[in-house]
Amino acid sequence: MKYKTKVQSTGGTLSTSIPKIIRDLYNLEKGDTVEWVVSIDEQGTKVTLEKSE
């Protein structure tokens, strides 16, 4: 799956939305914490989203 979202400025930080299908897949609700895992190597950059329990 591939999704595009816009980055917005919110109170001095940058934020973006999480598409509904991903929100439903992770059962995310307002106030939940997510962890962005970034891997950088010679193949490129990979970003993974995980829900913190």
C-alpha distance matrix in Angstrom:
0.0 3.8 6.8 10.4 13.3 16.9 19.1 22.4 25.7 26.9 30.3 30.3 26.8 23.4 20.7 17.4 15.8 13.1 11.1 12.7 10.0 9.7 13.5 14.1 12.3 14.5 17.3 17.9 21.1 23.1 24.9 22.5 22.0 18.8 19.0 17.1 17.5 17.8 18.6 20.4 21.9 22.9 19.5 18.1 16.6 13.9 13.3 12.6 13.2 15.8 17.9 21.6 23.9
3.8 0.0 3.8 7.0 10.2 13.7 16.0 19.4 22.8 24.4 27.9 27.6 24.2 20.7 18.3 14.9 13.9 12.0 10.2 12.7 11.1 10.6 14.1 15.5 14.3 15.9 18.7 18.5 21.3 22.8 24.6 22.5 21.8 18.6 18.6 16.3 17.0 16.7 17.8 19.1 20.9 21.8 18.6 16.7 15.0 12.9 12.2 12.5 13.2 16.4 18.6 22.2 24.9
6.8 3.8 0.0 3.8 6.7 10.3 12.9 16.0 19.6 21.1 24.7 24.7 21.5 17.9 15.3 11.8 10.6 9.2 7.4 10.5 10.0 9.7 12.5 14.5 14.1 15.5 17.7 17.0 19.3 20.3 22.3 20.8 20.3 17.4 18.0 15.8 17.3 17.2 19.0 20.3 22.6 23.8 20.9 18.4 16.3 14.3 12.8 13.2 13.1 16.4 18.1 21.6 24.3
10.4 7.0 3.8 0.0 3.8 6.9 9.8 13.0 16.6 18.5 22.2 22.1 19.1 15.4 13.2 9.8 9.5 9.5 8.6 12.2 12.7 12.2 14.3 16.8 17.0 17.9 19.9 18.5 20.3 20.6 22.5 21.4 20.8 18.1 18.6 16.2 18.0 17.5 19.5 20.5 22.9 24.0 21.5 18.6 16.4 15.1 13.5 14.7 14.6 18.0 19.7 22.8 25.9
13.3 10.2 6.7 3.8 0.0 3.8 6.7 9.5 13.2 14.9 18.6 18.7 15.9 12.3 9.9 6.4 6.4 7.7 7.8 11.4 13.0 12.3 13.4 16.4 17.2 17.5 19.0 17.0 18.2 17.9 19.8 19.3 18.8 16.5 17.5 15.4 17.9 17.7 20.3 21.4 24.3 25.8 23.7 20.4 17.8 16.5 14.3 15.3 14.4 17.6 18.8 21.6 24.7
16.9 13.7 10.3 6.9 3.8 0.0 3.8 6.4 10.1 12.4 16.0 16.0 13.6 10.0 8.4 6.0 7.5 10.1 11.0 14.4 16.4 15.6 16.2 19.5 20.4 20.4 21.7 19.2 19.9 18.9 20.5 20.5 19.9 18.0 18.8 16.7 19.3 18.9 21.7 22.4 25.4 26.9 25.1 21.6 19.0 18.3 16.1 17.6 16.7 19.9 20.9 23.3 26.5
19.1 16.0 12.9 9.8 6.7 3.8 0.0 3.8 7.0 9.5 13.0 12.5 10.0 6.4 5.6 4.8 8.0 11.0 12.9 16.3 18.5 17.0 17.2 20.8 21.6 20.9 22.2 19.3 19.8 18.3 19.3 19.5 18.4 16.7 17.2 15.2 17.9 17.4 20.5 21.1 24.4 26.2 24.9 21.2 18.3 18.0 15.5 17.2 16.3 19.3 20.2 22.1 25.4
22.4 19.4 16.0 13.0 9.5 6.4 3.8 0.0 3.8 6.3 9.8 10.0 8.3 5.5 5.3 6.1 9.0 12.6 14.8 17.7 20.4 19.0 18.5 22.1 23.5 22.5 23.3 20.1 19.8 17.7 18.6 19.5 18.8 17.9 18.8 17.3 20.4 20.2 23.5 24.2 27.6 29.5 28.5 24.7 21.8 21.4 18.7 20.1 18.7 21.3 21.6 23.2 26.3
25.7 22.8 19.6 16.6 13.2 10.1 7.0 3.8 0.0 3.8 6.6 6.4 5.7 4.6 6.3 8.8 11.8 15.3 17.9 20.7 23.5 21.9 21.0 24.7 26.1 24.7 25.3 21.8 21.2 18.6 18.9 20.2 19.2 18.8 19.6 18.3 21.5 21.3 24.6 25.3 28.8 30.9 30.2 26.4 23.4 23.3 20.6 22.0 20.5 22.8 22.9 23.9 26.9
26.9 24.4 21.1 18.5 14.9 12.4 9.5 6.3 3.8 0.0 3.8 5.6 5.3 5.9 6.6 9.5 11.8 15.2 18.1 20.3 23.4 21.7 20.2 23.8 25.5 23.7 23.9 20.2 19.1 16.1 16.1 17.9 17.3 17.6 18.9 18.4 21.8 22.2 25.8 26.9 30.6 33.0 32.3 28.6 25.3 24.8 21.7 22.5 20.5 22.2 21.8 22.4 25.1
30.3 27.9 24.7 22.2 18.6 16.0 13.0 9.8 6.6 3.8 0.0 3.8 5.6 8.2 9.7 13.0 15.3 18.5 21.6 23.7 26.7 24.8 23.2 26.7 28.3 26.2 26.3 22.5 21.1 17.8 17.1 19.3 18.5 19.3 20.4 20.2 23.5 24.0 27.6 28.6 32.3 34.8 34.5 30.8 27.5 27.2 24.1 24.9 22.9 24.2 23.6 23.6 26.2
30.3 27.6 24.7 22.1 18.7 16.0 12.5 10.0 6.4 5.6 3.8 0.0 3.8 7.0 9.8 13.4 16.4 19.5 22.7 25.1 27.8 25.7 24.5 28.2 29.4 27.3 27.8 24.1 23.1 20.1 19.2 20.8 19.4 19.7 20.0 19.4 22.3 22.3 25.7 26.3 29.9 32.3 32.4 28.7 25.5 25.6 22.8 24.1 22.6 24.2 24.1 24.1 27.0
26.8 24.2 21.5 19.1 15.9 13.6 10.0 8.3 5.7 5.3 5.6 3.8 0.0 3.8 6.6 10.3 13.5 16.2 19.6 22.2 24.7 22.3 21.3 25.1 26.0 23.8 24.7 21.0 20.5 17.8 17.0 18.0 16.3 16.2 16.4 15.6 18.6 18.7 22.2 23.0 26.7 29.2 29.1 25.4 22.1 22.0 19.1 20.3 18.8 20.5 20.6 20.8 23.9
23.4 20.7 17.9 15.4 12.3 10.0 6.4 5.5 4.6 5.9 8.2 7.0 3.8 0.0 3.8 7.1 10.7 13.5 16.6 19.6 21.9 19.7 19.1 22.9 23.7 21.9 23.0 19.6 19.6 17.3 17.1 17.7 16.0 15.2 15.4 14.0 17.0 16.8 20.3 21.1 24.7 27.1 26.5 22.8 19.6 19.3 16.5 17.9 16.7 18.9 19.4 20.3 23.5
20.7 18.3 15.3 13.2 9.9 8.4 5.6 5.3 6.3 6.6 9.7 9.8 6.6 3.8 0.0 3.8 7.0 9.9 13.1 15.9 18.3 16.1 15.4 19.2 20.2 18.5 19.5 16.1 16.1 14.1 14.4 14.8 13.7 12.7 13.6 12.5 15.9 16.4 20.0 21.3 25.0 27.4 26.4 22.8 19.4 18.5 15.3 16.1 14.3 16.5 16.7 18.0 21.1
17.4 14.9 11.8 9.8 6.4 6.0 4.8 6.1 8.8 9.5 13.0 13.4 10.3 7.1 3.8 0.0 3.8 6.8 9.5 12.6 14.9 13.2 12.8 16.5 17.5 16.5 17.6 14.6 15.1 13.8 14.9 14.9 14.1 12.6 13.8 12.5 15.8 16.2 19.7 21.2 24.6 26.8 25.3 21.9 18.6 17.3 14.1 14.7 13.0 15.5 15.9 18.0 21.0
15.8 13.9 10.6 9.5 6.4 7.5 8.0 9.0 11.8 11.8 15.3 16.4 13.5 10.7 7.0 3.8 0.0 3.8 6.3 9.0 11.7 10.3 9.6 13.2 14.6 14.0 14.7 11.9 12.4 11.7 13.6 13.5 13.5 12.2 14.2 13.5 16.8 17.9 21.2 23.1 26.4 28.7 26.8 23.6 20.3 18.4 15.2 15.0 12.7 14.8 14.8 17.2 19.9
13.1 12.0 9.2 9.5 7.7 10.1 11.0 12.6 15.3 15.2 18.5 19.5 16.2 13.5 9.9 6.8 3.8 0.0 3.8 6.4 8.4 6.6 6.3 9.8 10.9 10.5 11.6 9.3 10.8 11.2 13.2 12.2 12.4 10.5 12.7 12.2 15.3 16.8 19.9 22.2 25.4 27.7 25.5 22.7 19.4 16.9 13.6 12.7 10.1 12.1 12.1 15.1 17.7
11.1 10.2 7.4 8.6 7.8 11.0 12.9 14.8 17.9 18.1 21.6 22.7 19.6 16.6 13.1 9.5 6.3 3.8 0.0 3.8 5.6 5.5 6.2 8.7 10.0 10.9 11.9 10.7 12.4 13.5 16.0 15.0 15.6 13.7 15.8 15.1 17.8 19.1 21.8 24.0 26.8 28.8 26.3 23.6 20.7 18.1 15.3 14.3 12.2 14.2 14.4 17.7 20.0
12.7 12.7 10.5 12.2 11.4 14.4 16.3 17.7 20.7 20.3 23.7 25.1 22.2 19.6 15.9 12.6 9.0 6.4 3.8 0.0 3.8 5.4 4.9 6.0 8.4 9.9 9.9 9.4 10.9 12.6 15.7 14.7 16.1 14.8 17.4 17.5 20.1 21.9 24.6 27.1 29.8 31.9 29.3 26.8 24.0 21.1 18.2 16.6 14.1 15.3 14.7 18.1 19.6
10.0 11.1 10.0 12.7 13.0 16.4 18.5 20.4 23.5 23.4 26.7 27.8 24.7 21.9 18.3 14.9 11.7 8.4 5.6 3.8 0.0 3.8 5.5 5.2 6.1 8.7 9.6 10.3 12.7 15.1 17.8 16.1 17.2 15.4 17.6 17.4 19.5 21.3 23.5 26.1 28.6 30.5 27.6 25.6 23.0 19.8 17.4 15.4 13.3 14.5 14.4 18.0 19.5
9.7 10.6 9.7 12.2 12.3 15.6 17.0 19.0 21.9 21.7 24.8 25.7 22.3 19.7 16.1 13.2 10.3 6.6 5.5 5.4 3.8 0.0 3.8 5.3 4.9 6.2 8.2 8.3 11.4 13.7 15.8 13.5 14.1 11.9 13.8 13.7 15.8 17.8 20.2 23.0 25.6 27.8 25.1 23.1 20.2 16.9 14.1 11.9 9.6 10.7 10.9 14.6 16.4
13.5 14.1 12.5 14.3 13.4 16.2 17.2 18.5 21.0 20.2 23.2 24.5 21.3 19.1 15.4 12.8 9.6 6.3 6.2 4.9 5.5 3.8 0.0 3.8 5.5 5.4 5.7 5.1 7.7 10.1 12.5 10.7 12.0 10.7 13.6 14.3 17.0 19.4 22.2 25.1 28.0 30.5 28.1 25.8 22.7 19.5 16.3 13.9 10.8 11.1 10.0 13.4 14.8
14.1 15.5 14.5 16.8 16.4 19.5 20.8 22.1 24.7 23.8 26.7 28.2 25.1 22.9 19.2 16.5 13.2 9.8 8.7 6.0 5.2 5.3 3.8 0.0 3.8 5.5 4.7 6.5 9.0 12.2 14.7 12.8 14.6 13.6 16.4 17.4 19.6 22.2 24.6 27.7 30.3 32.8 30.1 28.2 25.2 21.8 18.9 16.2 13.4 13.1 11.8 15.1 15.7
12.3 14.3 14.1 17.0 17.2 20.4 21.6 23.5 26.1 25.5 28.3 29.4 26.0 23.7 20.2 17.5 14.6 10.9 10.0 8.4 6.1 4.9 5.5 3.8 0.0 3.8 5.6 7.9 11.3 14.5 16.4 13.7 14.7 13.0 15.1 15.9 17.6 20.2 22.2 25.4 27.8 30.2 27.5 25.9 23.1 19.5 16.9 13.9 11.4 11.0 10.4 13.9 14.7
14.5 15.9 15.5 17.9 17.5 20.4 20.9 22.5 24.7 23.7 26.2 27.3 23.8 21.9 18.5 16.5 14.0 10.5 10.9 9.9 8.7 6.2 5.4 5.5 3.8 0.0 3.8 5.4 9.1 12.3 13.4 10.3 11.1 9.7 12.0 13.5 15.4 18.4 20.7 24.1 26.8 29.6 27.2 25.5 22.4 18.8 15.8 12.5 9.4 8.2 6.8 10.2 11.0
17.3 18.7 17.7 19.9 19.0 21.7 22.2 23.3 25.3 23.9 26.3 27.8 24.7 23.0 19.5 17.6 14.7 11.6 11.9 9.9 9.6 8.2 5.7 4.7 5.6 3.8 0.0 3.8 6.6 10.3 11.9 9.5 11.5 11.3 14.3 16.3 18.5 21.7 24.3 27.6 30.4 33.2 31.0 29.1 25.9 22.4 19.2 16.1 12.7 11.2 8.8 11.4 11.4
17.9 18.5 17.0 18.5 17.0 19.2 19.3 20.1 21.8 20.2 22.5 24.1 21.0 19.6 16.1 14.6 11.9 9.3 10.7 9.4 10.3 8.3 5.1 6.5 7.9 5.4 3.8 0.0 3.8 6.9 8.5 6.3 8.5 8.7 12.2 14.2 17.1 20.1 23.1 26.4 29.5 32.4 30.4 28.1 24.7 21.5 18.0 15.2 11.6 10.4 7.7 10.1 10.8
21.1 21.3 19.3 20.3 18.2 19.9 19.8 19.8 21.2 19.1 21.1 23.1 20.5 19.6 16.1 15.1 12.4 10.8 12.4 10.9 12.7 11.4 7.7 9.0 11.3 9.1 6.6 3.8 0.0 3.8 6.2 5.7 9.0 10.5 14.2 16.5 19.7 22.7 26.0 29.1 32.4 35.4 33.5 31.0 27.5 24.5 20.8 18.4 14.6 13.5 10.5 11.9 12.2
23.1 22.8 20.3 20.6 17.9 18.9 18.3 17.7 18.6 16.1 17.8 20.1 17.8 17.3 14.1 13.8 11.7 11.2 13.5 12.6 15.1 13.7 10.1 12.2 14.5 12.3 10.3 6.9 3.8 0.0 3.8 5.7 8.8 10.9 14.6 16.7 20.3 23.0 26.6 29.5 33.0 36.0 34.4 31.6 28.0 25.3 21.6 19.6 15.9 15.1 12.3 13.1 13.8
24.9 24.6 22.3 22.5 19.8 20.5 19.3 18.6 18.9 16.1 17.1 19.2 17.0 17.1 14.4 14.9 13.6 13.2 16.0 15.7 17.8 15.8 12.5 14.7 16.4 13.4 11.9 8.5 6.2 3.8 0.0 3.8 6.5 9.6 13.1 15.7 19.2 22.1 25.7 28.6 32.2 35.4 34.2 31.4 27.7 25.2 21.4 19.4 15.7 14.5 11.5 11.2 11.8
22.5 22.5 20.8 21.4 19.3 20.5 19.5 19.5 20.2 17.9 19.3 20.8 18.0 17.7 14.8 14.9 13.5 12.2 15.0 14.7 16.1 13.5 10.7 12.8 13.7 10.3 9.5 6.3 5.7 5.7 3.8 0.0 3.8 6.6 10.2 13.2 16.3 19.6 22.9 26.1 29.5 32.8 31.5 29.0 25.3 22.5 18.8 16.4 12.7 11.0 7.7 7.6 8.4
22.0 21.8 20.3 20.8 18.8 19.9 18.4 18.8 19.2 17.3 18.5 19.4 16.3 16.0 13.7 14.1 13.5 12.4 15.6 16.1 17.2 14.1 12.0 14.6 14.7 11.1 11.5 8.5 9.0 8.8 6.5 3.8 0.0 3.8 6.8 10.0 13.1 16.3 19.7 22.9 26.3 29.7 28.7 26.2 22.4 19.8 16.1 13.9 10.5 8.8 6.3 5.5 7.8
18.8 18.6 17.4 18.1 16.5 18.0 16.7 17.9 18.8 17.6 19.3 19.7 16.2 15.2 12.7 12.6 12.2 10.5 13.7 14.8 15.4 11.9 10.7 13.6 13.0 9.7 11.3 8.7 10.5 10.9 9.6 6.6 3.8 0.0 3.8 6.6 9.7 12.9 16.3 19.5 22.9 26.2 25.0 22.5 18.9 16.1 12.4 10.2 6.8 5.6 4.5 5.4 8.8
19.0 18.6 18.0 18.6 17.5 18.8 17.2 18.8 19.6 18.9 20.4 20.0 16.4 15.4 13.6 13.8 14.2 12.7 15.8 17.4 17.6 13.8 13.6 16.4 15.1 12.0 14.3 12.2 14.2 14.6 13.1 10.2 6.8 3.8 0.0 3.8 6.3 9.7 12.9 16.2 19.6 23.0 22.1 19.8 16.1 13.6 10.1 8.2 5.8 5.1 6.2 6.4 10.2
17.1 16.3 15.8 16.2 15.4 16.7 15.2 17.3 18.3 18.4 20.2 19.4 15.6 14.0 12.5 12.5 13.5 12.2 15.1 17.5 17.4 13.7 14.3 17.4 15.9 13.5 16.3 14.2 16.5 16.7 15.7 13.2 10.0 6.6 3.8 0.0 3.8 6.4 10.0 13.0 16.5 19.8 18.8 16.2 12.5 10.2 6.7 5.8 4.9 6.5 9.0 10.1 13.8
17.5 17.0 17.3 18.0 17.9 19.3 17.9 20.4 21.5 21.8 23.5 22.3 18.6 17.0 15.9 15.8 16.8 15.3 17.8 20.1 19.5 15.8 17.0 19.6 17.6 15.4 18.5 17.1 19.7 20.3 19.2 16.3 13.1 9.7 6.3 3.8 0.0 3.8 6.7 10.1 13.3 16.8 16.0 13.9 10.5 8.1 5.6 5.0 6.3 7.6 10.8 11.7 15.2
17.8 16.7 17.2 17.5 17.7 18.9 17.4 20.2 21.3 22.2 24.0 22.3 18.7 16.8 16.4 16.2 17.9 16.8 19.1 21.9 21.3 17.8 19.4 22.2 20.2 18.4 21.7 20.1 22.7 23.0 22.1 19.6 16.3 12.9 9.7 6.4 3.8 0.0 3.8 6.6 10.1 13.5 13.0 10.5 7.1 5.8 4.6 6.5 9.0 11.1 14.4 15.4 19.0
18.6 17.8 19.0 19.5 20.3 21.7 20.5 23.5 24.6 25.8 27.6 25.7 22.2 20.3 20.0 19.7 21.2 19.9 21.8 24.6 23.5 20.2 22.2 24.6 22.2 20.7 24.3 23.1 26.0 26.6 25.7 22.9 19.7 16.3 12.9 10.0 6.7 3.8 0.0 3.8 6.7 10.2 9.9 8.2 5.7 5.2 6.5 8.4 11.7 13.6 17.1 18.2 21.5
20.4 19.1 20.3 20.5 21.4 22.4 21.1 24.2 25.3 26.9 28.6 26.3 23.0 21.1 21.3 21.2 23.1 22.2 24.0 27.1 26.1 23.0 25.1 27.7 25.4 24.1 27.6 26.4 29.1 29.5 28.6 26.1 22.9 19.5 16.2 13.0 10.1 6.6 3.8 0.0 3.8 7.1 7.7 5.9 4.5 6.6 8.9 11.6 14.9 17.2 20.7 21.7 25.2
21.9 20.9 22.6 22.9 24.3 25.4 24.4 27.6 28.8 30.6 32.3 29.9 26.7 24.7 25.0 24.6 26.4 25.4 26.8 29.8 28.6 25.6 28.0 30.3 27.8 26.8 30.4 29.5 32.4 33.0 32.2 29.5 26.3 22.9 19.6 16.5 13.3 10.1 6.7 3.8 0.0 3.8 5.4 5.5 6.6 8.8 11.9 14.4 17.9 20.0 23.7 24.7 28.0
22.9 21.8 23.8 24.0 25.8 26.9 26.2 29.5 30.9 33.0 34.8 32.3 29.2 27.1 27.4 26.8 28.7 27.7 28.8 31.9 30.5 27.8 30.5 32.8 30.2 29.6 33.2 32.4 35.4 36.0 35.4 32.8 29.7 26.2 23.0 19.8 16.8 13.5 10.2 7.1 3.8 0.0 3.8 5.5 8.4 11.1 14.6 17.3 20.9 23.3 27.0 28.3 31.5
19.5 18.6 20.9 21.5 23.7 25.1 24.9 28.5 30.2 32.3 34.5 32.4 29.1 26.5 26.4 25.3 26.8 25.5 26.3 29.3 27.6 25.1 28.1 30.1 27.5 27.2 31.0 30.4 33.5 34.4 34.2 31.5 28.7 25.0 22.1 18.8 16.0 13.0 9.9 7.7 5.4 3.8 0.0 3.8 7.1 9.1 12.9 15.4 19.1 21.7 25.4 27.2 30.4
18.1 16.7 18.4 18.6 20.4 21.6 21.2 24.7 26.4 28.6 30.8 28.7 25.4 22.8 22.8 21.9 23.6 22.7 23.6 26.8 25.6 23.1 25.8 28.2 25.9 25.5 29.1 28.1 31.0 31.6 31.4 29.0 26.2 22.5 19.8 16.2 13.9 10.5 8.2 5.9 5.5 5.5 3.8 0.0 3.8 6.8 10.3 13.4 16.9 19.9 23.5 25.3 28.7
16.6 15.0 16.3 16.4 17.8 19.0 18.3 21.8 23.4 25.3 27.5 25.5 22.1 19.6 19.4 18.6 20.3 19.4 20.7 24.0 23.0 20.2 22.7 25.2 23.1 22.4 25.9 24.7 27.5 28.0 27.7 25.3 22.4 18.9 16.1 12.5 10.5 7.1 5.7 4.5 6.6 8.4 7.1 3.8 0.0 3.8 6.8 10.2 13.5 16.5 20.1 21.8 25.3
13.9 12.9 14.3 15.1 16.5 18.3 18.0 21.4 23.3 24.8 27.2 25.6 22.0 19.3 18.5 17.3 18.4 16.9 18.1 21.1 19.8 16.9 19.5 21.8 19.5 18.8 22.4 21.5 24.5 25.3 25.2 22.5 19.8 16.1 13.6 10.2 8.1 5.8 5.2 6.6 8.8 11.1 9.1 6.8 3.8 0.0 3.8 6.6 10.2 13.1 16.8 18.8 22.2
13.3 12.2 12.8 13.5 14.3 16.1 15.5 18.7 20.6 21.7 24.1 22.8 19.1 16.5 15.3 14.1 15.2 13.6 15.3 18.2 17.4 14.1 16.3 18.9 16.9 15.8 19.2 18.0 20.8 21.6 21.4 18.8 16.1 12.4 10.1 6.7 5.6 4.6 6.5 8.9 11.9 14.6 12.9 10.3 6.8 3.8 0.0 3.8 6.8 10.0 13.5 15.6 19.1
12.6 12.5 13.2 14.7 15.3 17.6 17.2 20.1 22.0 22.5 24.9 24.1 20.3 17.9 16.1 14.7 15.0 12.7 14.3 16.6 15.4 11.9 13.9 16.2 13.9 12.5 16.1 15.2 18.4 19.6 19.4 16.4 13.9 10.2 8.2 5.8 5.0 6.5 8.4 11.6 14.4 17.3 15.4 13.4 10.2 6.6 3.8 0.0 3.8 6.6 10.2 12.6 15.9
13.2 13.2 13.1 14.6 14.4 16.7 16.3 18.7 20.5 20.5 22.9 22.6 18.8 16.7 14.3 13.0 12.7 10.1 12.2 14.1 13.3 9.6 10.8 13.4 11.4 9.4 12.7 11.6 14.6 15.9 15.7 12.7 10.5 6.8 5.8 4.9 6.3 9.0 11.7 14.9 17.9 20.9 19.1 16.9 13.5 10.2 6.8 3.8 0.0 3.8 6.9 9.6 12.9
15.8 16.4 16.4 18.0 17.6 19.9 19.3 21.3 22.8 22.2 24.2 24.2 20.5 18.9 16.5 15.5 14.8 12.1 14.2 15.3 14.5 10.7 11.1 13.1 11.0 8.2 11.2 10.4 13.5 15.1 14.5 11.0 8.8 5.6 5.1 6.5 7.6 11.1 13.6 17.2 20.0 23.3 21.7 19.9 16.5 13.1 10.0 6.6 3.8 0.0 3.8 6.3 9.4
17.9 18.6 18.1 19.7 18.8 20.9 20.2 21.6 22.9 21.8 23.6 24.1 20.6 19.4 16.7 15.9 14.8 12.1 14.4 14.7 14.4 10.9 10.0 11.8 10.4 6.8 8.8 7.7 10.5 12.3 11.5 7.7 6.3 4.5 6.2 9.0 10.8 14.4 17.1 20.7 23.7 27.0 25.4 23.5 20.1 16.8 13.5 10.2 6.9 3.8 0.0 3.8 6.3
21.6 22.2 21.6 22.8 21.6 23.3 22.1 23.2 23.9 22.4 23.6 24.1 20.8 20.3 18.0 18.0 17.2 15.1 17.7 18.1 18.0 14.6 13.4 15.1 13.9 10.2 11.4 10.1 11.9 13.1 11.2 7.6 5.5 5.4 6.4 10.1 11.7 15.4 18.2 21.7 24.7 28.3 27.2 25.3 21.8 18.8 15.6 12.6 9.6 6.3 3.8 0.0 3.8
23.9 24.9 24.3 25.9 24.7 26.5 25.4 26.3 26.9 25.1 26.2 27.0 23.9 23.5 21.1 21.0 19.9 17.7 20.0 19.6 19.5 16.4 14.8 15.7 14.7 11.0 11.4 10.8 12.2 13.8 11.8 8.4 7.8 8.8 10.2 13.8 15.2 19.0 21.5 25.2 28.0 31.5 30.4 28.7 25.3 22.2 19.1 15.9 12.9 9.4 6.3 3.8 0.0
